[in-house]
Amino acid sequence: MQVFKLCMQIIRKNIPVMLIYVILTAVVTALMVSDIDKEYQKEISFTPAKRSIAFISEDNSLLIDGFREALGQIVNFVELDETQLQDALYFREVTYIVRVPAGFTEEFMKGADVKIDKSTVPNSVSNTYIDLFINQYFNTARLYIKNIDGISQELLVQYLKEDLSKTSNAEVKSTTGKKVTYPTYSNNYFNFFAYTLISVIILGMSMLMIVFNDRNLKMRNSCAPVIPGSINLQFILANLFFTFASWAILVVMSFIFNYKNSLNAYTVYFIISSFIYSFCCASISFLIGNLIKSQNAVYAVCNTIGLGSSFISGVFVPQELLSGSILKIASFTPAYWYVKANNAIAKLTQFDYRHLQPIFSDLMIVAGFGLAFFAVALAIGKRKNYIEN
């Protein structure tokens, strides 16, 4: 296994350069894990953003005080004079003005149909939640007034406070009744995986190809007491071993950084997807190794292909944010289909064939790219051997 050992020595000399990409992946992954809300991966929750509003009351009562206190849990109050209200609304210092008219509490406690005045920013969707809260508060209060004769304002406010403090948890489930989880971390990690993997494999395999394609070394190998078939087999094994080792290290890193949130069915399919993509990367590297002749060219090609394909295919920027023309260009790269498959995996709610079939189609395209690159590399290698001989 002299050839295999030689390949490992060549790769070992280039480990410091390849470690740059691995360390970059580790840093980016650490940042991803720190930014992702782990509770979000367990359940989907709704937390409304607090809006700034003005509260003007011409009625002083316990009911209005209780209403203001309850409303303060979902909004931020801005103190304004009467002369400042319209300007504040125009310049969006506030988006909602609540005005309680004089005598409101007295009429309300009698069961009269009185309403609170409001001024809002036109067509503001964000104020709908405030409207819902106000309606809920006073509709609930009307129920107590209607069913409990002579209820005092103090007791009414107490009941309302207890009722509105009760909340319920919503859980998103699939049609099978199972809870849906969203693998945000795994999706982001395995998308970024595309950049790191192709960069590392290009560096490692291309360096091997440059060494073994050297004319003088080929001539010396032809005189060695090792049959050409054995040399080629050991060289192929070395490349496969390097590809598998690079892929396995990056997969293991995903578990190290976020072990608990990686133990699910999504991760299994992400791993399968990345495994197919790794052999596509090996084919690309095999082609590059047959085309270039210097180490400096390897670094240039590595950065061009790695960064270029990653920027347009959705590795760094989500595909949803890229324009249609860029995505059309990106569709000619395997990274685009790999990322597309990963995004589809992350949205799965069921793992049956009907839902997995589009993902398998994308991965078949990735595999097709790999076979095409490998075929072209073989043709170029055969032509070079014919010319040299």
N, C-alpha and C positions, 0 to 999 in steps of 0.2 A: 504493500500500500504506500509505496514511496511517493507516487503522484498525489495521493490524497493528503499525505502529511505535508507535502510542499504547498498545496493549496491552503491548508490551515495556517501555515507559517506566513504566507502572503497576506491572508486575511487578518492575522494577528497584528501585523505591522500597521494595518490601516484602522485598527480598533479605536485609537484616539480620535480620529476624524469622525468615525461613525458614532462615537459616544456623544458628540455634540448634538446630534439629532435626537438621541435617546434622552439626554438630559433636558433638551428643549421640550420633549413630550412630557417628561416628568413634571417640569415646572408648569406647563399649561394645564396638565391634569390636576395638579394640586390647586391651581386657581379655580378650575371648574368645580371641583368638589367643595371648595369653600364658598362659592357663589350659589350653588344649587341648594335650594331649601329642601332638606331631606323629608320634611313632613309632606311636601308637595308630591313626592313620589309615592306616598302611602295613601293620600286622599286628596280630593279636589275640594277646595274650600273657597268661599267668596267673602272677601273683606272689602267693603266699600271705602273709597277714598273720601276723606273729610273735605267738604266744600266750605268756603268762606261765605257767611251770610250776615245780614243785618237783622236785628230783632228789635222791633219797636212795639211797645205795649202801652196803650192808653187805659188799660184796665189792671188794677192791682188786686190780685186774689191768690189764694193758695193753689187753685187749679192752674192758673197761668204760670205760677212759680214752678209747679211740678212739671208742667209742659216744657218750660224752658230748660229745666234740668235734664229731662229725658232727651230733648232735642240736642242738647250739648254733647251727647254721647256719639252723635254721628256727624256733627258739623263743628266748625270753628266760628265763634261769634266775633264780629268786628264792630267796635263802638264807633258810631257815626252820628253827626248832627243831621237834622232834617234837611239842611241846605246841601249836604254832601251826598245824599242818597243816590240821586240820579246820576251824578258824575261818577260815583263809585261803581254803579251798575254799568255805565257806559264803558269805563276803562277796565272793567272786569276785576276790580278790587273785591267785589262781592258778586255772586251769581244769583242770589236769591234774597229778597227782602220780605220778612214776615211782619205784618202789622196787625196787632190785636185791637179791635175797636173798643171804645168805651162802652161799658154795660154788657160786654160779651158774656161774662161769667153768669151774671144774673139771668139773662135770657136763656143761656145754655142749660142752667140747672132747672129751669122751668120746662125744658123739653122743646124749646123753640128751635126752628131750623136756622141757626145763625152760622156764619162762616167767617173764617179768618181771611183777611185781605193779603194778597201777595203780589210781588212784582219780580219777574225773572228775566234772565237773558233769553231772547227769542230762540225757539227751537233747540233749547239746551237739553240734551238727553240726560246729562249728569244730575239734573234737578228732579228727575222722575222719582228717584229714591226718597228724596225729601218729601215730595207730595204723598208718596205711599205711606211714609211714616206718620205724617200729620193726619191723614185720613184714618189710619189704623188707631192712632191715639184717641181721637175724638169719637170714632165709631164705637170703640170699646167702652169709652166713658158713657155714651148714650145707652148702651145695653145695661149698665149698672143703674143709671138714673131711671130707666124704664122699669126695671125689675125690683129695685129696692127703694121703697117709698121713703122720702125724707133723708136720703143718704147725705152725709156731710161732705164738704169739699176735702177735708183732711183724710177721711176714710176712703173717699173716691181716689185721691192721689195715691194712697198707699196700695190700693188694689191694682191700680194701673201700673205702678212701679213693679209690683210682683209679677203681673202678667207679661209685661214687655221685657222683663229680664230673662224669660224663658226662651231658649233657642233650641233648634233641632239640627242635627248633623245630616248633611246630604251625602250620599255615597253613590258614585257612578259605577254601574254594573253592566256587564255584557248581557246579551240575550240568554246566555247560559246561567245567569245568576251569579257569576263569579265577579269578584271585585276587580275593577280595572286599575292597573298601575301604569304609570308613564315613565319609561326608562330614560329620563333626561340625561343623566350622567353617561350611561352606556352609549346612547345615540351620539352625543357630542364627542366622546372619547374615540369611538370606532370610526367616526367621520374624520377626525384629525389623524387617526391611525394611517390613513391613506398617504398623507404627506410624509410621515416618518418612515413608513415601510418602503416606499418606492425610493426614497433618498438613500436609505441604508443599503438596500439590495443593489441599486445602481453602483454605488461606491464599491461594494465588496466584489460583485461579480464582474464588473467592468475591469477592475484592476487585475483580476485573475485572467480575463480574456486577453488583456494587453500583454501580460507576461507570456502566456502560452501561445499567442499568435506571433511572437517574435520569431523572425525567420531563422536566426542562429540557433535558438533553443529548439525549434522544430527539427532542424537538421541533426542536432545532437541527440534528440529523443529517438530519431529514426535509426540511430546507430546503437541505442541502448538495448540491453538484453531483455526488453519488455515488449510484448506484442502490442501493436497499435490499438487493438481492441481493448486491451486491459487499461491502457493509458486513457482512452476515451471514457471507459466505464468509471474509472476512479475520478476523473475530472467531473463527470456528470453527477456522481454521488456527492462529491465535495460541494458542488453548487446547490444540489437539493438539500444537503445537510445545512448549509449556510442559510438558505431560504427558510427552512423549517425552524431553525434556531432563532432567527431574527423575528419571525412571526410569533413563536412561542414566548419569547421574552416580552414582547409588547402585550401579548394577551395576559400574561401573568401580572404585568404592571397594572392592568385594569382591575384585577382582583385585589392587589395590594392596597391601592388607593381607596377603594370603596367596596370592601368585601361584602357587607351586608346587603347592599342594594344591587349586587351583581348576581346573586343566586336566584335566577328566575329563567323562565323559558325564553325571554327576549335575548338574554346574553348568549344562549345556545345558538340562536340564529345569527346573531352578530358575529360570533366566532366562525360559524360556517361561511358566512359572507366574506369575512376577512381572509379566511383560508383560501378561498377561490381567488380573491384579489391578489394574494401573495404570489401565486404561481403566474398570474398575469404580469406582475411586477418582474418576476424572474425572466419571463419571455422578453419583456422590454429591455431589461438589462443585457440579456444575451444578444439582442439585436444591436444595442449600443456598443457592446464590446467588439462586435464584428465590424463596426463602422469607424471607430476612432482609434488613434494610435498613440496618444500621449496622455499622461496622468492629468496634466492641466486641463486638457479637454474634458476629461471625466468630471472634474469639479464644475466646469461651466455647464455641461449638459445636465448634470444632476440638479443644479439650482434652477436651470431653465425649465426642465420638465417637471420637477417636483413642485416648485412654486407656481409656475404657469398653470399647470393643470389643476392645482389645488384652488387657486383664486377663482377660476371660471367654472369649476364643477360643483361648488358648494361645500368645500372642506372648511374654508375660512369664513365665508359669508354664506348664510343659508340660501338655498336655491330659491326660496320664496321671494327673496329680495333682489334677485338677479333679473335682468331684463330678458325678454324672449329671444332676442338676437344672440345674447351671450350664451344662453342655454342651448341654442341650436348649434353653436360652435362647440360648446362643451360636450354635446352628445357624441362627438367624434373621439372622445377620450374615455377610457374604461373607468376613470375616477368618477365621472358623472353618473354612470349606471350603478357603480358601487354605492355612492352616497344616496342615490335615489332608492336603492334597495333597502339601505339602512333606515332611511326616513319612513319607508313603508312598514318596516318591521316595528318601528317605535309606535306606529299608530294602530297596530293590530289589537283587536279585542277577542278574536278567536283564532285558533291555530289549526284550522281545517284546510283542506286542499283548496277550496274555493277562495279563501282569503290569502293563502300562500302562493297561489299560482302566479300572480303578477310579479311577486318577489323572485320566484324561480326564473321567470322570463328575463328579468333584469340581470340576474346572476349568470344566466346562460349567455347573455350578450358579453358580460365580462370575460367569461371563459372563451367565447368566440374571439375576442380581441387577443387573448393570450395565445390561442392556436395560430391566429393570423401572424402575429409578431414572430412567433417561433418558426413558422414556415418561411417567412421572409429572411430571418436570420440564417436558417439552414441554406437557403438559396444563395445568399451573399457569401457565406462561408465556403460553400462548394465552388463558387466562381473564383474566389480569392485563391483557393488551393490549386485550381486549374491554371490560373495565371502564373502563380509562383512556380509551379512544376513545369 
